[in-house]
Amino acid sequence: MEKQTQEQNQNKMSRETKLMFVPDGICPYCGCDITKVYDLDEINDIISGCPKCHRTFVD
C-alpha cells in the first residue's frame, strides 16, 4: 500500500508541474523519500535538492 502512495505522490508532483530533478522521488545520495517530506499542496517551486542531506540534484 505504501508503494502506491509514493507513486501517487510522484504522479501528483509531475501532473501539477511540481518538478523534481529525481524522477522517482528518492534522493540518490541518502535515500530520502522526498515525496513524504513536502506537503504536495504547498509546493510552488522546483525541487532541486534533498531536504535531508542538502545535496543538489543539478550539479
ABEGO torsion letter per residue (X at the ends): XAAAAAAAAAAAAAAAGBBBABAAGBBAAAGBBAAAABBAAABABBBABBAAAGBBAAX
